[in-house]
Amino acid sequence: MPTRSLPAETRLGRVTLAVSDLETVLPFYRDVVGLRVRDRGDGRTVLGSAADAVADDDSAGDAPADLLVLEEDSDADPRPSNAAGLFHTAFLFPSRGALGDALARIRDAGARLTGASDHRVSEALYLRDPEGNGVELYRDRPREEWPEADGEVQMDTLPLDVDALLADRAGDADAAGDPAPAGTTVGHVHLEATSLDAAEAFYVDAAGFDVRQRLGGDALFLAADGYHHHVGLNTWNRRSEPASGTGLAEFEMLVSDGDALEAIRESLTDAGFGVTENGGNGLVAVDPDEIRVRFAVA
């Protein structure tokens, strides 16, 4: 069990993907997912929603403006089939209508869904980017509707009525010029691990995530502040080697202040995990599958 939990304000920051062909991958995240290009140059593109960029009051969305970084490495090998790494990056939309808009973009672009599920806490669409990275687009149900038992959230995988979702689309995001509307965030990342026990030692015992659901012996869902999950972990595909090749390069967890960051550093160090200080950009630790996790102050 963790000696301390992450502070309530903890949330996902940016996810960084290593890609072999930026010009192929970028249009997917811009035109299908609906992210705005916020910065670009030298084989690197930063995308996000426009929420914080246009907000001018304290009620503006709490989401970071930058959500996804694509870094091109044309010499990188594809991720090996037995390597740990990304299962999917999950982009959280602020409403059911916005998720319906995303479904319309997917269909208009001719992209193929790999799944559509009602998880009881959320409704989700699944697809893959041009280099095979998993992507989830979802919206949350209100927290008071999330089923819980024995201190754990009770997620499930049920069929989603995509026709009903499409009928409920907001229909105004495209007209505003910013398909990913204000409040769009990275809601969670889901990882493929080689060992859930080793992953739990890092993310729960050392970093301070709370266990929100254990699904059999091969999936684990972790979060801060009672969320259904900020990090998912599974061994469904029996990965046996550390992460390598293209795909997930790093993901970021944002905490409220420097004291919270220092507590994470001390806990990870005490547990024997190496931590690299990164100046004003927080600290970086590497999980047991060699996935980089950056902890920073929001």
Steps between C-alpha positions, in 0.01 A plus 500: 500500500624855433637691798330814362260581221546751223332836566144547383593747225723249318418459130654398171712747311660442161550165332803476271506252212804406294390462137688399189305722258362823644323603179297180506409504868432871552182523284339223704530684830413835341208402276358186663568549871452873449808645671644837406864537393648731763869485413702338225862477392809279472310173472284577802135604517299595808121466488222585742163660539449874483330507840757679710634706213174690461383498861515830686334423832555279800228258390704388200555128467765347719644311204856562389504674164756253358378140493712306250856524372603318182876455463627365169780245487517363148768251605297348785388141465133416548410386850568124524195279534619370839596839648316681776373848431186686403160332490328831431503872565153607614371846410216611726231719343290728722156381385311228321430743217871563454563125486225476239680768300818292525313196366379709207860605425610137511233401249558802276873420490436136413686387811413159643382443854661203673240510778221694666417432865285608791722463807225606745715793611559621145420454132797433274604468138817315402723526193865493398720769356691438172795343686283269707487693826177441688269798552188533714255789471256511791267699722435442868165448663442711813696362796185441703396244236822296522428159657728410788532205736750425777690821428553424132335642193307238302590552136380262233512467121151514352386578143466868413217619273706704253195606300347657811831668577519643151143629531600685818797680346530865596550596138667832566865415567607506136332835444702649784823399327621291794363144480642406840296738716594682817560253780641219284783328688707185512283308746721195543769285349469122482822300492597145411724368776715191531413457869211653695680436829805696387282776357301524823821534700589805292168673442321417826758426769755760388324765292182505709216413263192338655367169367153564359428158351669162463365312202582135549872447524591678180383862518536779753349849500663776704411860578519801726203677660253215448505523121421172321854486365787720395720199420384163374728195490443162342680180403236381253745461211775341711771755426836370615759769417547862610359781288700589190458630148236748391194575709483641851810700586372662820189608684463777754319518833430848633479571873391808689823637643867452575434326832301228324777462244763468770293235680485295179876536450573381852259209479634377165859536620430319827345215300817467293380657177735738324379858468647759267450865586404696192544861597177693480328208327456282805654158544511186289480141622507181296252225583593128503421473127728795416210738438591859592263679736546872554363655819463877487316789665193609309 
